[in-house]
Amino acid sequence: MNLEQFLASLSAARCPQSLSPALWALWTEAHGDWHTAHGKVQTDGGVDAAWVHAYLHRREGDLGNAAYWYARAGEPVCRDDLDTEWQAIVASLLA
């Protein structure tokens, strides 16, 4: 799946089953379900999930918790607007 296909999948009622947990969480969050997305990445110990976890806490406004998860992911704290960051994470995870 590429970025264009992922973005097109957002119009579907159900998440594509082939997505990684981190991408699944981003898809779910884009559908307005922050809590379910957060639960998905909270149970995954990988760096991709940590990066999405950081983004979700930033979206929530919990910048201290976000900074912790950026460090766990090995990523710098993002200063871009949230939509730009979301798209950058998706593109990176799909690459």
DSSP file (Angstrom, degrees, kcal/mol; ACC not computed):
  #  RESIDUE AA STRUCTURE BP1 BP2  ACC     N-H-->O    O-->H-N    N-H-->O    O-->H-N    TCO  KAPPA ALPHA  PHI   PSI    X-CA   Y-CA   Z-CA
    1    1 A M              0   0    0      0, 0.0     2,-0.2     0, 0.0     3,-0.0   0.000 360.0 360.0 360.0 138.6    0.0    0.0    0.0
    2    2 A N     >  -     0   0    0      1,-0.0     4,-2.4    93,-0.0     5,-0.2  -0.560 360.0 -93.6-107.7 178.1    1.2    3.5   -0.8
    3    3 A L  H  > S+     0   0    0      1,-0.2     4,-2.9     2,-0.2     5,-0.2   0.904 123.8  52.6 -60.2 -43.5    0.3    6.9    0.7
    4    4 A E  H  > S+     0   0    0      1,-0.2     4,-2.2     2,-0.2    -1,-0.2   0.912 111.6  46.2 -59.7 -43.1   -2.4    7.6   -1.9
    5    5 A Q  H  > S+     0   0    0      2,-0.2     4,-1.9     1,-0.2    -1,-0.2   0.887 111.9  51.5 -67.0 -39.0   -4.0    4.2   -1.3
    6    6 A F  H  X S+     0   0    0     -4,-2.4     4,-0.7     2,-0.2    -2,-0.2   0.943 110.7  47.7 -62.4 -47.3   -3.9    4.7    2.4
    7    7 A L  H >< S+     0   0    0     -4,-2.9     3,-1.0     1,-0.2     4,-0.3   0.895 111.1  51.5 -61.4 -39.8   -5.5    8.1    2.2
    8    8 A A  H >< S+     0   0    0     -4,-2.2     3,-1.6     1,-0.2    -1,-0.2   0.846 101.3  62.4 -64.8 -33.1   -8.2    6.7   -0.1
    9    9 A S  H >< S+     0   0    0     -4,-1.9     3,-1.6     1,-0.3    -1,-0.2   0.698  85.0  77.1 -67.3 -16.9   -8.9    3.9    2.4
   10   10 A L  T << S+     0   0    0     -3,-1.0    -1,-0.3    -4,-0.7    -2,-0.2   0.729  85.6  61.7 -65.8 -20.2   -9.9    6.6    4.9
   11   11 A S  T <  S+     0   0    0     -3,-1.6    -1,-0.3    -4,-0.3    -2,-0.2   0.597  88.1  93.6 -81.1  -9.3  -13.2    6.9    3.1
   12   12 A A  S <  S-     0   0    0     -3,-1.6     3,-0.0    -4,-0.2    -3,-0.0  -0.445  78.1-132.1 -80.2 156.6  -14.0    3.2    3.9
   13   13 A A  S    S+     0   0    0     -2,-0.1     2,-0.4     1,-0.1    -1,-0.1   0.730  90.4  49.7 -78.7 -23.3  -16.0    2.2    6.9
   14   14 A R  S    S-     0   0    0     -5,-0.1    -2,-0.1     0, 0.0    -1,-0.1  -0.923  87.4-113.6-123.1 144.8  -13.5   -0.5    7.9
   15   15 A C        -     0   0    0     -2,-0.4     2,-0.1     1,-0.1    -5,-0.1  -0.482  41.3-101.1 -71.8 138.7   -9.8   -0.4    8.3
   16   16 A P    >   -     0   0    0      0, 0.0     3,-1.1     0, 0.0    -1,-0.1  -0.395  27.0-138.3 -58.7 135.8   -7.8   -2.4    5.8
   17   17 A Q  T 3  S+     0   0    0      1,-0.2     7,-0.1    -2,-0.1    -2,-0.1   0.663  93.8  69.7 -73.7 -15.9   -6.7   -5.6    7.5
   18   18 A S  T 3  S+     0   0    0      2,-0.0    -1,-0.2     6,-0.0     2,-0.1   0.462  75.1 113.5 -83.0   0.4   -3.2   -5.6    6.1
   19   19 A L    <   -     0   0    0     -3,-1.1    -4,-0.0     1,-0.1     0, 0.0  -0.412  69.1-117.7 -77.1 146.9   -2.1   -2.6    8.1
   20   20 A S     >  -     0   0    0     -2,-0.1     4,-2.9     1,-0.1     5,-0.2  -0.311  36.8-101.7 -67.4 163.1    0.6   -2.7   10.8
   21   21 A P  H  > S+     0   0    0      0, 0.0     4,-2.2     0, 0.0     5,-0.1   0.886 123.5  51.6 -56.7 -38.9   -0.6   -1.8   14.4
   22   22 A A  H  > S+     0   0    0      2,-0.2     4,-1.9     1,-0.2     5,-0.1   0.924 113.5  42.8 -65.9 -44.4    1.0    1.6   14.0
   23   23 A L  H  > S+     0   0    0      2,-0.2     4,-2.7     1,-0.2     5,-0.2   0.885 111.6  55.4 -68.3 -38.1   -0.8    2.4   10.7
   24   24 A W  H  X S+     0   0    0     -4,-2.9     4,-2.6     1,-0.2    -2,-0.2   0.915 107.7  50.2 -57.9 -43.3   -4.0    0.9   12.1
   25   25 A A  H  X S+     0   0    0     -4,-2.2     4,-2.7    -5,-0.2    -2,-0.2   0.904 110.7  48.2 -64.2 -42.0   -3.8    3.3   15.0
   26   26 A L  H  X S+     0   0    0     -4,-1.9     4,-2.1     2,-0.2    -1,-0.2   0.901 112.4  49.1 -65.2 -40.0   -3.3    6.3   12.6
   27   27 A W  H  X S+     0   0    0     -4,-2.7     4,-0.8     2,-0.2    -2,-0.2   0.928 113.4  47.1 -61.9 -45.2   -6.2    5.2   10.5
   28   28 A T  H ><>S+     0   0    0     -4,-2.6     5,-1.9     1,-0.2     3,-0.6   0.892 111.0  50.7 -65.4 -41.6   -8.4    4.8   13.5
   29   29 A E  H ><5S+     0   0    0     -4,-2.7     3,-2.0     1,-0.2    -1,-0.2   0.875 104.4  58.0 -64.8 -36.9   -7.4    8.2   14.9
   30   30 A A  H 3<5S+     0   0    0     -4,-2.1    -1,-0.2     1,-0.3    -2,-0.2   0.760 101.9  56.8 -63.5 -23.8   -8.2    9.8   11.6
   31   31 A H  T <<5S-     0   0    0     -4,-0.8    -1,-0.3    -3,-0.6    -2,-0.2   0.284 127.6-101.3 -89.7   9.2  -11.7    8.4   12.0
   32   32 A G  T < 5S+     0   0    0     -3,-2.0     2,-0.8     1,-0.1    -3,-0.2   0.603  87.2 122.0  87.8  12.1  -11.9   10.2   15.3
   33   33 A D     >< +     0   0    0     -5,-1.9     4,-2.0     1,-0.2     5,-0.2  -0.634  22.4 159.4-110.5  74.8  -11.3    7.3   17.7
   34   34 A W  H  > S+     0   0    0     -2,-0.8     4,-2.9     1,-0.2     5,-0.2   0.900  71.5  55.1 -60.2 -44.2   -8.2    8.5   19.7
   35   35 A H  H  > S+     0   0    0      1,-0.2     4,-2.2     2,-0.2    -1,-0.2   0.894 109.5  44.6 -63.4 -42.4   -8.8    6.2   22.6
   36   36 A T  H  > S+     0   0    0      2,-0.2     4,-1.9     1,-0.2    -1,-0.2   0.916 114.3  50.4 -67.5 -41.9   -8.9    3.0   20.5
   37   37 A A  H  X S+     0   0    0     -4,-2.0     4,-1.9     1,-0.2     5,-0.2   0.926 110.9  49.3 -59.9 -45.0   -5.8    4.2   18.5
   38   38 A H  H  X S+     0   0    0     -4,-2.9     4,-2.2     1,-0.2    -1,-0.2   0.908 108.3  53.1 -62.3 -43.0   -4.0    4.9   21.8
   39   39 A G  H  X S+     0   0    0     -4,-2.2     4,-1.0    -5,-0.2    -1,-0.2   0.872 106.9  53.7 -59.8 -37.4   -4.9    1.5   23.2
   40   40 A K  H  < S+     0   0    0     -4,-1.9     3,-0.4     1,-0.2     4,-0.2   0.937 114.4  38.2 -64.9 -47.6   -3.4   -0.2   20.1
   41   41 A V  H >< S+     0   0    0     -4,-1.9     3,-0.9     1,-0.2    -1,-0.2   0.770 107.5  65.3 -78.1 -23.5    0.0    1.5   20.3
   42   42 A Q  H 3< S+     0   0    0     -4,-2.2    -1,-0.2     1,-0.2    -2,-0.2   0.807 104.6  45.6 -66.6 -28.3    0.1    1.3   24.0
   43   43 A T  T 3< S+     0   0    0     -4,-1.0     2,-0.5    -3,-0.4    -1,-0.2   0.453  98.6  83.2 -94.0  -1.1    0.2   -2.5   23.8
   44   44 A D    <   -     0   0    0     -3,-0.9    -4,-0.0    -4,-0.2     0, 0.0  -0.908  60.0-162.5-107.0 124.8    2.9   -2.6   21.0
   45   45 A G        +     0   0    0     -2,-0.5    -1,-0.1     4,-0.1    -4,-0.1   0.361  51.9 113.7 -88.3   6.1    6.5   -2.3   22.1
   46   46 A G  S  > S-     0   0    0      1,-0.1     4,-1.8    -5,-0.1     5,-0.1  -0.283  75.9-117.6 -80.2 164.6    7.9   -1.4   18.7
   47   47 A V  H  > S+     0   0    0      2,-0.2     4,-2.1     1,-0.2     5,-0.1   0.832 113.6  56.8 -69.7 -31.9    9.5    1.9   17.7
   48   48 A D  H  > S+     0   0    0      2,-0.2     4,-2.1     1,-0.2    -1,-0.2   0.934 109.0  46.3 -63.7 -43.9    6.8    2.5   15.1
   49   49 A A  H  > S+     0   0    0      1,-0.2     4,-2.8     2,-0.2    -2,-0.2   0.872 109.9  54.5 -65.4 -36.3    4.1    2.3   17.7
   50   50 A A  H  X S+     0   0    0     -4,-1.8     4,-2.3     2,-0.2    23,-0.2   0.895 107.4  50.7 -63.7 -38.8    6.2    4.5   20.0
   51   51 A W  H  X S+     0   0    0     -4,-2.1     4,-2.2     2,-0.2    -2,-0.2   0.931 113.4  43.8 -64.4 -45.9    6.3    7.2   17.3
   52   52 A V  H  X S+     0   0    0     -4,-2.1     4,-2.8     1,-0.2    -2,-0.2   0.888 110.7  56.3 -65.7 -38.2    2.5    7.0   16.8
   53   53 A H  H  X S+     0   0    0     -4,-2.8     4,-2.1     2,-0.2    -2,-0.2   0.913 107.2  49.6 -58.4 -43.6    2.1    7.0   20.6
   54   54 A A  H  X S+     0   0    0     -4,-2.3     4,-2.2    15,-0.2    -2,-0.2   0.938 110.8  49.3 -59.8 -48.5    4.1   10.3   20.7
   55   55 A Y  H  X S+     0   0    0     -4,-2.2     4,-2.8     1,-0.2    -2,-0.2   0.915 109.5  52.1 -57.6 -44.8    2.0   11.8   18.0
   56   56 A L  H  X S+     0   0    0     -4,-2.8     4,-2.0     1,-0.2    -1,-0.2   0.897 110.4  47.2 -62.8 -40.6   -1.2   10.8   19.8
   57   57 A H  H  X>S+     0   0    0     -4,-2.1     5,-2.3     2,-0.2     4,-1.0   0.855 111.6  51.3 -70.4 -32.2   -0.1   12.4   23.0
   58   58 A R  H ><5S+     0   0    0     -4,-2.2     3,-0.6     2,-0.2    -2,-0.2   0.925 109.3  50.2 -65.5 -43.6    0.9   15.5   21.1
   59   59 A R  H 3<5S+     0   0    0     -4,-2.8    -2,-0.2     1,-0.2    -1,-0.2   0.880 109.8  51.8 -59.6 -38.3   -2.6   15.6   19.5
   60   60 A E  H 3<5S-     0   0    0     -4,-2.0    -1,-0.2    -5,-0.2    -2,-0.2   0.724 118.3-114.8 -71.0 -22.3   -4.1   15.2   23.0
   61   61 A G  T <<5S+     0   0    0     -4,-1.0     2,-1.3    -3,-0.6    -3,-0.2   0.504  76.9 129.5  97.5   5.7   -2.0   18.1   24.2
   62   62 A D     >< +     0   0    0     -5,-2.3     4,-2.3     1,-0.2    -1,-0.1  -0.669  26.7 169.2 -93.3  80.2    0.1   16.1   26.7
   63   63 A L  H  > S+     0   0    0     -2,-1.3     4,-2.4     1,-0.2    -1,-0.2   0.806  70.3  55.7 -69.5 -31.7    3.5   17.4   25.4
   64   64 A G  H  > S+     0   0    0      2,-0.2     4,-1.6     1,-0.2    -1,-0.2   0.935 111.7  43.1 -65.3 -45.4    5.5   15.9   28.3
   65   65 A N  H  > S+     0   0    0      1,-0.2     4,-2.0     2,-0.2    -2,-0.2   0.885 112.5  54.5 -66.3 -39.0    4.2   12.4   27.6
   66   66 A A  H  X S+     0   0    0     -4,-2.3     4,-2.6     1,-0.2    -2,-0.2   0.928 105.1  53.2 -59.4 -45.2    4.7   13.0   23.9
   67   67 A A  H  X S+     0   0    0     -4,-2.4     4,-2.1     1,-0.2    -1,-0.2   0.891 106.9  52.8 -59.0 -40.3    8.3   13.9   24.5
   68   68 A Y  H  X S+     0   0    0     -4,-1.6     4,-2.0     1,-0.2    -1,-0.2   0.932 111.7  45.1 -58.7 -46.8    8.9   10.6   26.3
   69   69 A W  H  X S+     0   0    0     -4,-2.0     4,-1.8     2,-0.2   -15,-0.2   0.833 108.6  55.7 -72.6 -32.5    7.4    8.6   23.5
   70   70 A Y  H  X>S+     0   0    0     -4,-2.6     5,-2.6     2,-0.2     4,-0.9   0.938 109.1  48.7 -60.3 -44.5    9.4   10.5   20.8
   71   71 A A  H ><5S+     0   0    0     -4,-2.1     3,-0.8     1,-0.2    -2,-0.2   0.911 109.6  51.3 -61.7 -42.0   12.6    9.6   22.7
   72   72 A R  H 3<5S+     0   0    0     -4,-2.0    -1,-0.2     1,-0.2    -2,-0.2   0.838 112.0  47.9 -62.4 -32.2   11.4    5.9   22.9
   73   73 A A  H 3<5S-     0   0    0     -4,-1.8    -1,-0.2   -23,-0.2    -2,-0.2   0.596 111.8-121.2 -83.2 -11.6   10.9    6.0   19.1
   74   74 A G  T <<5S+     0   0    0     -4,-0.9    -3,-0.2    -3,-0.8    -2,-0.1   0.780  72.0 127.7  73.9  26.5   14.3    7.6   18.5
   75   75 A E      < -     0   0    0     -5,-2.6    -1,-0.3    -6,-0.2    -2,-0.2  -0.869  63.4-111.3-115.7 147.2   12.5   10.6   16.8
   76   76 A P        -     0   0    0      0, 0.0     2,-0.2     0, 0.0     3,-0.0  -0.427  47.3 -89.4 -71.1 153.4   12.9   14.3   17.5
   77   77 A V        -     0   0    0     -2,-0.1     2,-0.2     1,-0.1   -10,-0.1  -0.472  51.3-121.8 -61.2 127.4   10.0   16.1   19.1
   78   78 A C        +     0   0    0     -2,-0.2    -1,-0.1     1,-0.1     4,-0.0  -0.519  31.5 179.9 -79.6 139.3    7.9   17.3   16.2
   79   79 A R        +     0   0    0     -2,-0.2    -1,-0.1     2,-0.1     3,-0.1   0.383  51.1 105.8-114.4  -3.2    7.2   21.0   15.8
   80   80 A D  S    S-     0   0    0      1,-0.1    -2,-0.0     2,-0.1     2,-0.0  -0.240  86.7 -83.6 -69.6 164.9    5.1   20.7   12.6
   81   81 A D     >  -     0   0    0      1,-0.1     4,-2.3     4,-0.0     3,-0.2  -0.354  46.0-108.3 -66.1 157.9    1.3   21.1   12.6
   82   82 A L  H  > S+     0   0    0      1,-0.2     4,-2.7     2,-0.2     5,-0.2   0.843 116.1  51.7 -61.8 -39.1   -0.4   17.8   13.6
   83   83 A D  H  > S+     0   0    0      2,-0.2     4,-2.1     1,-0.2    -1,-0.2   0.890 110.5  49.3 -67.1 -37.6   -1.9   17.1   10.2
   84   84 A T  H  > S+     0   0    0     -3,-0.2     4,-2.2     2,-0.2    -2,-0.2   0.917 112.5  48.1 -65.3 -43.0    1.5   17.4    8.6
   85   85 A E  H  X S+     0   0    0     -4,-2.3     4,-2.7     2,-0.2     5,-0.2   0.927 109.0  53.5 -63.6 -44.1    3.1   15.2   11.2
   86   86 A W  H  X S+     0   0    0     -4,-2.7     4,-2.4     1,-0.2    -2,-0.2   0.938 111.8  45.0 -55.1 -48.6    0.3   12.6   10.7
   87   87 A Q  H  X S+     0   0    0     -4,-2.1     4,-2.7     1,-0.2    -1,-0.2   0.881 111.8  52.6 -66.0 -38.1    0.9   12.4    7.0
   88   88 A A  H  X S+     0   0    0     -4,-2.2     4,-2.3     2,-0.2    -1,-0.2   0.900 110.5  47.6 -65.1 -40.5    4.7   12.3    7.5
   89   89 A I  H  X S+     0   0    0     -4,-2.7     4,-2.8     2,-0.2     5,-0.2   0.943 112.4  49.1 -65.9 -46.2    4.4    9.3    9.9
   90   90 A V  H  X S+     0   0    0     -4,-2.4     4,-1.9    -5,-0.2    -2,-0.2   0.949 112.4  48.2 -56.4 -50.2    2.1    7.5    7.5
   91   91 A A  H  X S+     0   0    0     -4,-2.7     4,-1.1     1,-0.2    -1,-0.2   0.906 113.2  48.0 -59.3 -42.7    4.4    8.1    4.5
   92   92 A S  H  < S+     0   0    0     -4,-2.3     3,-0.4     1,-0.2    -1,-0.2   0.918 111.7  48.7 -65.1 -43.5    7.4    6.9    6.5
   93   93 A L  H  < S+     0   0    0     -4,-2.8    -1,-0.2     1,-0.2    -2,-0.2   0.786 112.5  49.0 -68.9 -26.6    5.7    3.8    7.8
   94   94 A L  H  <        0   0    0     -4,-1.9    -1,-0.2    -5,-0.2    -2,-0.2   0.691 360.0 360.0 -83.6 -18.6    4.5    2.9    4.3
   95   95 A A     <        0   0    0     -4,-1.1    -1,-0.2    -3,-0.4    -2,-0.1   0.489 360.0 360.0 -70.3 360.0    8.0    3.3    2.8
